[in-house]
Amino acid sequence: MRHKDGHWVWILSRGRVSERDKAGKPQSLSGIHLDVSKQMKREADLEHALAERDAAERRFFDIAEVSSDWFWEQDSELRFTYVSESYSTHTGLPTSEIIGKTRNEMRAGKPAVERSADWAWLHEKIAAREPFEDFIFLSYGCQDEDDPVWVRIALTANAMSHQVSEYIMNGFDTYVSKPFRMDELIRAIGALAGR
């Protein structure tokens, strides 16, 4: 509807018959027009924001799909809730092997993986919800210590103090491509140990 000042507004109209003649025919109507322009703008803004969010999510998944890195999320109990498909490409393990498990469960019974990194340091960082970079360890799926597959991970911890119960960790892992020289690994581990 055109406003008296000349601009257009959204109107919600409600009305009903307020008077009828003896035959039951309507004689008069009563009603109201409500200006709902602000609500309609908020709705349009919300739809736009949701469309932008969906587009960003699609871009993220497109990048994750073609990336040599893989992305993961963990819940408040530190169980993996999402792992991108490129995890399988580089580790040889299906994503179903990790979903629902913790890092501790993933390395249980794998002494080479256990010896490959300072897991206590990692646990402290994660428990404190502190971000980190360049934590290097032997892949959970590595079966041959003579032909190791090394993984480097980083973590962002997204939690506000009022959201601790809904805490989600997001991170990414990088396949450390071969050749990965042992002296480079020792230097990297030494640099990490000096934190």
HUMOHU-V414266 format. One record per residue. RES is the residue in one letter. PHI is phi in degrees with one decimal (999 if undefined). PSI is psi in radians with two decimals (999 if undefined). Layout:
res->RES phi->PHI psi->PSI
res->RES phi->PHI psi->PSI
This chain:
res->M phi->999 psi->2.52
res->R phi->-83.5 psi->2.23
res->H phi->-70.9 psi->2.75
res->K phi->-63.2 psi->-0.40
res->D phi->-83.2 psi->-0.06
res->G phi->107.3 psi->-0.32
res->H phi->-88.9 psi->2.88
res->W phi->-92.8 psi->2.49
res->V phi->-132.7 psi->2.67
res->W phi->-84.2 psi->2.36
res->I phi->-125.8 psi->2.39
res->L phi->-106.8 psi->2.08
res->S phi->-106.7 psi->2.38
res->R phi->-131.4 psi->2.40
res->G phi->-159.1 psi->2.88
res->R phi->-158.2 psi->2.84
res->V phi->-71.8 psi->2.20
res->S phi->-105.3 psi->-0.25
res->E phi->-150.6 psi->2.42
res->R phi->-128.3 psi->2.68
res->D phi->-83.5 psi->-3.09
res->K phi->-63.8 psi->-0.44
res->A phi->-85.7 psi->-0.07
res->G phi->91.0 psi->0.07
res->K phi->-77.8 psi->2.46
res->P phi->-60.9 psi->2.34
res->Q phi->-107.6 psi->-0.60
res->S phi->-150.0 psi->2.66
res->L phi->-118.6 psi->2.56
res->S phi->-123.9 psi->2.50
res->G phi->-166.7 psi->-3.11
res->I phi->-144.7 psi->2.55
res->H phi->-110.4 psi->2.21
res->L phi->-110.8 psi->2.30
res->D phi->-78.6 psi->1.95
res->V phi->-110.5 psi->0.44
res->S phi->-60.1 psi->-0.74
res->K phi->-63.9 psi->-0.75
res->Q phi->-63.3 psi->-0.72
res->M phi->-65.5 psi->-0.65
res->K phi->-66.3 psi->-0.76
res->R phi->-60.7 psi->-0.71
res->E phi->-63.5 psi->-0.76
res->A phi->-64.5 psi->-0.73
res->D phi->-62.7 psi->-0.72
res->L phi->-64.3 psi->-0.78
res->E phi->-60.2 psi->-0.71
res->H phi->-64.3 psi->-0.79
res->A phi->-62.9 psi->-0.71
res->L phi->-65.7 psi->-0.68
res->A phi->-64.4 psi->-0.72
res->E phi->-64.2 psi->-0.73
res->R phi->-62.5 psi->-0.77
res->D phi->-63.0 psi->-0.70
res->A phi->-65.4 psi->-0.73
res->A phi->-64.3 psi->-0.70
res->E phi->-63.9 psi->-0.74
res->R phi->-62.2 psi->-0.74
res->R phi->-61.4 psi->-0.77
res->F phi->-58.3 psi->-0.85
res->F phi->-67.6 psi->-0.59
res->D phi->-63.3 psi->-0.78
res->I phi->-65.5 psi->-0.78
res->A phi->-60.5 psi->-0.62
res->E phi->-67.5 psi->-0.64
res->V phi->-100.2 psi->-0.04
res->S phi->-80.0 psi->2.65
res->S phi->-81.4 psi->-0.17
res->D phi->-90.3 psi->2.87
res->W phi->-129.4 psi->2.73
res->F phi->-118.8 psi->2.61
res->W phi->-147.4 psi->2.80
res->E phi->-134.3 psi->2.57
res->Q phi->-127.9 psi->2.63
res->D phi->-90.1 psi->-2.97
res->S phi->-65.7 psi->-0.35
res->E phi->-95.2 psi->0.17
res->L phi->65.3 psi->0.47
res->R phi->-91.5 psi->2.43
res->F phi->-66.9 psi->2.22
res->T phi->-110.2 psi->-0.32
res->Y phi->-151.9 psi->2.39
res->V phi->-141.5 psi->2.22
res->S phi->-67.7 psi->2.73
res->E phi->-62.6 psi->-0.45
res->S phi->-66.1 psi->-0.24
res->Y phi->-56.3 psi->-0.82
res->S phi->-63.6 psi->-0.69
res->T phi->-58.8 psi->-0.71
res->H phi->-94.9 psi->-0.44
res->T phi->-102.4 psi->-0.34
res->G phi->80.8 psi->0.00
res->L phi->-101.7 psi->2.42
res->P phi->-70.5 psi->2.61
res->T phi->-60.2 psi->-0.47
res->S phi->-63.7 psi->-0.37
res->E phi->-71.6 psi->-0.35
res->I phi->-110.1 psi->-0.49
res->I phi->-60.7 psi->2.27
res->G phi->88.1 psi->-0.09
res->K phi->-108.3 psi->2.81
res->T phi->-96.6 psi->2.94
res->R phi->-62.1 psi->-0.67
res->N phi->-59.9 psi->-0.74
res->E phi->-67.3 psi->-0.60
res->M phi->-68.6 psi->-0.58
res->R phi->-97.1 psi->-0.07
res->A phi->-58.3 psi->2.33
res->G phi->75.8 psi->0.25
res->K phi->-126.0 psi->1.44
res->P phi->-57.4 psi->-0.64
res->A phi->-64.0 psi->-0.71
res->V phi->-66.9 psi->-0.73
res->E phi->-59.9 psi->-0.73
res->R phi->-75.9 psi->-0.27
res->S phi->-77.3 psi->-0.21
res->A phi->-155.8 psi->2.93
res->D phi->-89.0 psi->1.43
res->W phi->-66.7 psi->-0.51
res->A phi->-64.2 psi->-0.72
res->W phi->-61.0 psi->-0.80
res->L phi->-60.6 psi->-0.78
res->H phi->-60.4 psi->-0.72
res->E phi->-61.8 psi->-0.77
res->K phi->-61.8 psi->-0.81
res->I phi->-66.5 psi->-0.75
res->A phi->-61.3 psi->-0.60
res->A phi->-84.0 psi->-0.05
res->R phi->59.1 psi->0.70
res->E phi->-101.3 psi->2.33
res->P phi->-68.1 psi->2.72
res->F phi->-152.9 psi->2.93
res->E phi->-135.4 psi->2.77
res->D phi->58.7 psi->0.72
res->F phi->-85.6 psi->2.06
res->I phi->-110.4 psi->2.34
res->F phi->-151.7 psi->2.87
res->L phi->-73.0 psi->2.33
res->S phi->-56.1 psi->2.48
res->Y phi->-56.1 psi->-0.54
res->G phi->-91.0 psi->0.00
res->C phi->-69.1 psi->2.12
res->Q phi->-103.5 psi->-0.30
res->D phi->-125.0 psi->1.90
res->E phi->-66.9 psi->-0.33
res->D phi->-79.7 psi->-0.28
res->D phi->-131.6 psi->1.17
res->P phi->-71.9 psi->2.64
res->V phi->-116.4 psi->1.97
res->W phi->-97.5 psi->2.56
res->V phi->-126.1 psi->2.44
res->R phi->-118.3 psi->2.25
res->I phi->-122.9 psi->2.73
res->A phi->-136.6 psi->2.75
res->L phi->-140.7 psi->2.42
res->T phi->-113.1 psi->2.41
res->A phi->-112.6 psi->1.95
res->N phi->-104.5 psi->1.72
res->A phi->-154.9 psi->2.19
res->M phi->-88.4 psi->2.75
res->S phi->-57.6 psi->-0.58
res->H phi->-83.5 psi->0.01
res->Q phi->-116.1 psi->0.24
res->V phi->-56.2 psi->-0.66
res->S phi->-68.1 psi->-0.33
res->E phi->-107.7 psi->0.35
res->Y phi->-55.7 psi->2.32
res->I phi->-130.9 psi->2.33
res->M phi->-102.2 psi->2.44
res->N phi->-122.7 psi->2.47
res->G phi->-157.0 psi->-3.11
res->F phi->-144.0 psi->2.66
res->D phi->-117.6 psi->2.61
res->T phi->-123.0 psi->2.30
res->Y phi->-72.5 psi->2.21
res->V phi->-89.4 psi->1.81
res->S phi->-69.3 psi->2.68
res->K phi->-83.5 psi->2.68
res->P phi->-78.5 psi->2.38
res->F phi->-116.7 psi->1.80
res->R phi->-72.2 psi->2.49
res->M phi->-60.0 psi->-0.66
res->D phi->-65.4 psi->-0.59
res->E phi->-67.1 psi->-0.71
res->L phi->-64.3 psi->-0.78
res->I phi->-62.1 psi->-0.72
res->R phi->-62.7 psi->-0.77
res->A phi->-63.2 psi->-0.74
res->I phi->-66.4 psi->-0.71
res->G phi->-62.0 psi->-0.70
res->A phi->-65.5 psi->-0.68
res->L phi->-67.8 psi->-0.68
res->A phi->-67.1 psi->-0.41
res->G phi->-81.3 psi->0.08
res->R phi->-61.9 psi->999
